[in-house]
Amino acid sequence: MKLKYKILWIENEEDWVESIEDQIQEYLEDLGFNYEMKLIGKEEKNIAYNDYDLILMDLNLADQPNGAELISKIRDLGTYTDVVFYSSMGIDELRAKGKEKELEGVYYSGRTPETSFINKVKAVIDSTIKKVQDLDNVRGLVMAEVSELDVRMLSLIDTYYIQKGSEAKTREFKKHLVDDIEKATRKRLTSSENCDKQCKHKWNGLTIQEIVNDFEFDASRKARAIRLIIDTEKIPYKAKNKNFFEDYLQDMLNMRNNLAHCVSCIKDGKEILITKKGEMVFDEKKFQEIRKQIKGYNELFNSIEVKIK
């Protein structure tokens, strides 16, 4: 599972869906997911059922096949996505229909009251998330999403400094990145009779295009460039630490490094990471925080993209 939670909703009363789906959307967004829903009123060909995290289905569809028959067909296609099977009839009758069709991985709910239906959907959502919320999946999520954020930063830098570049932007870029990096490099050099600290960073004299294409222009340096764009264009951003760079370094880059270089174990019923800096506890709250952070940076990059177009 990535940050997008996809629901296939099979229901022919569109107005009813519209009246309640915002509660499901808000719940998923609060968990750190992007909500995506496809509504269909009957069986449709060429739907990739396995692409969805959850299927919501009314038993009493106006068109044939009815819900139970359609679920059976979907299962025959090798799809085992969890399903909430609902109807205005009683739960016992629903279960009987499911048993009759030998349906697996199906949850049952009444259609009314709506609060009961929503609570059932939320509970099943929690169940589907927990199935993929182990540490290995979170590692994969963070690695993949940080890589995508890295690509997005490079695209923003290309738009702002290259496609829409100017002499003033080039001067600022080199002043805050190339010159600062060279200064920091010299500071780290140890005293030596054979080193007069007059070396020049290899990026001096290169174009911005050549610099950003250099292997050493890593995620940390991309984040510094994004911070410069935010500051220069006065893009609204509320920093938790000193600035965007410090936030991104702590939230994304350090998190990625910790997940990449660690071992896991179970302690007091919780999965923890053992790193060189000590223990890190990963629980449902931490997973939710990670998803929200990734989602937040994507939204920030969206706003930067709009501003610099």
C-alpha positions in Angstrom: 0.0 0.0 0.0 1.2 3.5 -0.9 -0.2 6.8 0.2 -3.2 6.5 -2.0 -6.1 4.4 -0.6 -8.4 3.3 -3.4 -12.0 2.3 -2.9 -14.3 0.8 -5.5 -17.9 1.5 -4.5 -20.6 -0.5 -6.3 -23.9 1.3 -5.6 -26.6 2.7 -7.9 -27.8 5.5 -5.6 -25.2 8.2 -6.2 -26.9 10.8 -4.0 -26.6 8.5 -1.0 -22.9 7.9 -1.6 -22.3 11.6 -2.0 -24.1 12.3 1.3 -21.7 10.1 3.4 -18.4 9.6 1.5 -16.9 12.8 3.0 -16.8 11.0 6.3 -14.7 8.2 4.8 -12.5 10.6 3.0 -11.8 12.7 6.1 -11.0 9.5 8.1 -8.5 8.3 5.5 -6.9 11.7 5.2 -6.6 11.9 9.0 -4.7 8.6 8.8 -2.3 10.2 6.3 -3.7 8.7 3.0 -4.9 10.3 -0.2 -8.5 9.2 -0.9 -9.5 7.9 -4.3 -12.9 6.4 -5.0 -14.5 5.0 -8.2 -18.3 4.6 -8.2 -20.0 2.1 -10.5 -23.7 1.1 -10.5 -23.2 -2.5 -11.9 -20.7 -4.9 -13.1 -18.2 -3.3 -15.6 -15.7 -5.0 -17.8 -12.0 -4.3 -17.6 -12.0 -3.2 -14.0 -8.7 -4.1 -12.2 -10.3 -5.2 -8.9 -7.0 -6.0 -7.4 -5.9 -2.4 -7.8 -8.3 -1.4 -5.0 -7.7 -1.5 -1.3 -11.4 -1.9 -0.4 -14.7 -2.7 -2.2 -18.0 -1.4 -0.9 -21.0 -3.2 -2.4 -24.8 -3.0 -2.1 -26.5 -6.4 -2.2 -29.7 -5.2 -3.9 -28.3 -3.7 -7.1 -31.0 -2.7 -9.6 -29.0 -4.4 -12.4 -28.0 -8.0 -12.5 -26.0 -9.7 -11.3 -26.8 -8.8 -7.7 -24.1 -8.1 -5.2 -23.6 -11.7 -4.0 -23.3 -13.0 -7.6 -20.9 -10.2 -8.5 -18.7 -10.9 -5.5 -18.6 -14.5 -6.5 -17.5 -13.5 -10.1 -14.9 -11.1 -8.7 -13.5 -13.9 -6.5 -13.4 -16.3 -9.5 -11.1 -13.7 -11.2 -8.6 -14.3 -8.4 -9.3 -11.0 -6.6 -9.2 -11.1 -2.8 -9.6 -7.5 -1.9 -11.6 -7.0 1.3 -15.3 -6.3 0.7 -17.9 -4.6 2.8 -21.2 -6.1 1.7 -24.2 -4.1 2.9 -28.0 -3.9 2.5 -31.1 -2.6 4.3 -32.0 -6.2 5.1 -30.8 -7.7 8.4 -27.3 -8.8 9.0 -28.4 -12.4 9.4 -29.8 -12.5 5.9 -26.7 -10.8 4.5 -24.5 -13.5 6.1 -26.8 -16.2 4.7 -26.3 -14.8 1.2 -22.6 -14.7 1.7 -22.6 -18.3 3.0 -24.7 -19.4 0.1 -22.1 -18.1 -2.3 -19.2 -19.3 -0.1 -17.7 -15.8 -0.1 -14.4 -15.2 1.7 -13.0 -11.9 2.9 -16.4 -10.3 3.2 -17.6 -8.1 6.0 -21.3 -7.4 6.5 -23.1 -4.2 7.5 -26.6 -2.7 7.4 -27.2 0.3 5.2 -28.9 2.2 8.0 -28.3 3.8 10.4 -25.5 5.5 8.4 -23.4 5.9 11.5 -23.2 2.1 11.8 -22.3 1.7 8.2 -19.6 4.3 8.4 -18.2 2.8 11.6 -18.0 -0.6 9.9 -16.2 0.8 6.9 -13.7 2.6 9.2 -13.1 -0.6 11.1 -12.4 -2.5 7.9 -10.1 0.2 6.7 -8.1 -0.1 9.9 -7.9 -3.9 9.3 -6.6 -3.5 5.7 -4.0 -1.0 6.8 -2.7 -3.2 9.7 -2.2 -6.0 7.2 0.5 -4.0 5.4 1.7 -1.9 8.3 4.6 -4.0 9.4 8.1 -2.5 9.4 9.2 -4.0 6.1 6.3 -2.3 4.3 7.0 1.0 6.0 10.6 0.7 4.9 9.5 0.2 1.4 7.0 3.0 1.6 9.5 5.5 2.9 12.2 4.5 0.4 9.8 4.8 -2.5 8.1 8.0 -1.5 11.4 9.8 -0.6 12.7 8.8 -4.0 9.6 10.3 -5.6 10.0 13.5 -3.5 13.7 13.6 -4.6 12.5 13.6 -8.3 9.9 16.3 -7.5 12.6 18.5 -6.0 14.8 18.1 -9.0 11.9 19.0 -11.3 11.2 22.2 -9.2 14.8 23.2 -9.3 14.9 22.6 -13.1 11.8 24.8 -13.6 13.0 27.6 -11.4 16.7 27.9 -12.0 17.1 26.5 -15.5 13.9 26.8 -17.6 13.0 30.2 -15.9 16.5 31.0 -14.9 18.2 34.4 -14.8 21.5 35.9 -13.9 20.2 36.9 -10.5 18.9 33.4 -9.7 22.2 31.9 -10.8 24.1 34.2 -8.5 21.9 33.3 -5.5 22.1 29.6 -6.3 25.8 29.6 -6.4 26.1 31.9 -3.4 23.9 29.7 -1.2 24.9 26.3 -2.5 28.3 26.2 -4.3 30.0 28.8 -2.2 28.6 27.6 1.1 29.5 24.0 0.3 33.0 25.0 -0.6 33.3 27.0 2.6 32.1 24.1 4.7 34.5 21.7 2.9 37.4 24.0 3.7 36.3 24.2 7.3 36.4 20.4 7.6 39.9 20.1 6.3 42.4 19.2 8.9 45.5 21.2 9.4 48.3 20.0 7.2 51.6 21.5 6.1 50.9 20.2 2.6 47.4 21.8 2.4 47.0 25.5 2.1 43.2 25.2 1.8 43.1 27.1 -1.4 41.4 24.3 -3.4 38.4 25.1 -5.5 35.2 23.1 -5.4 34.7 21.2 -8.6 31.3 22.9 -9.1 33.0 26.3 -9.6 32.6 27.3 -13.2 29.9 24.8 -13.9 26.4 25.7 -15.1 23.4 25.0 -12.8 22.4 22.3 -15.3 25.8 20.6 -14.9 25.6 21.0 -11.1 22.2 19.5 -10.6 23.1 16.6 -12.9 26.2 15.8 -10.8 26.0 12.7 -8.7 27.1 14.6 -5.6 24.1 16.9 -5.9 22.2 14.6 -3.5 18.8 14.8 -1.7 20.3 17.0 1.0 21.5 19.6 -1.5 18.3 19.5 -3.4 16.5 20.3 -0.2 18.8 23.3 0.4 17.9 24.5 -3.1 14.2 24.1 -2.4 14.6 26.1 0.8 16.2 28.9 -1.2 13.2 28.9 -3.6 10.8 29.0 -0.6 12.7 31.9 1.0 13.1 33.9 -2.3 9.5 33.5 -3.5 8.1 33.9 0.1 6.1 30.7 -0.3 4.0 30.1 2.9 5.7 27.5 5.0 5.5 27.0 8.7 8.8 25.4 9.8 8.9 23.1 12.8 12.6 23.7 13.1 14.7 26.5 11.7 13.6 26.2 8.1 12.4 23.8 5.3 15.8 22.2 5.0 16.1 21.3 8.7 12.5 19.9 8.6 13.1 17.8 5.5 16.4 16.6 6.8 14.8 15.4 10.1 11.5 14.1 8.7 12.5 12.4 5.5 16.3 12.0 5.0 17.2 11.0 8.5 14.1 8.7 8.6 15.1 7.1 5.4 18.7 6.6 6.6 17.5 5.1 9.9 15.2 2.6 8.1 17.9 1.7 5.7 20.6 1.0 8.3 19.0 -0.8 11.2 17.9 -4.1 12.7 14.4 -4.7 14.1 13.2 -6.7 17.1 10.1 -7.0 19.3 10.2 -5.4 22.7 7.2 -5.3 25.0 5.0 -6.3 22.1 6.1 -3.4 19.9 8.4 -3.6 16.9 11.4 -1.3 17.4 14.5 -0.4 15.3 17.9 -0.6 16.8 20.2 2.1 15.2 23.5 3.5 16.1 21.7 6.3 17.8 19.5 4.0 19.9 16.0 2.6 19.8 13.2 3.9 17.6 9.7 2.6 18.4 7.4 2.0 15.4 3.7 1.7 16.2 0.4 2.7 14.6 0.9 6.4 15.7 4.4 6.5 14.2 3.2 5.0 10.9 0.4 7.6 10.7 2.9 10.4 11.4 5.2 9.2 8.6 2.3 9.1 6.1 1.2 12.6 7.1 4.7 14.0 6.7 5.1 12.5 3.2 1.7 13.8 2.2 2.5 17.2 3.6 5.7 17.6 1.6 3.9 16.5 -1.6 1.3 19.2 -0.9 4.1 21.8 -0.3 5.7 20.9 -3.6 2.3 21.3 -5.3 2.1 24.9 -4.0 5.7 25.6 -5.0 4.9 24.3 -8.5 1.9 26.5 -8.8 3.9 29.6 -7.7 6.9 29.2 -10.0 5.0 28.2 -13.2 
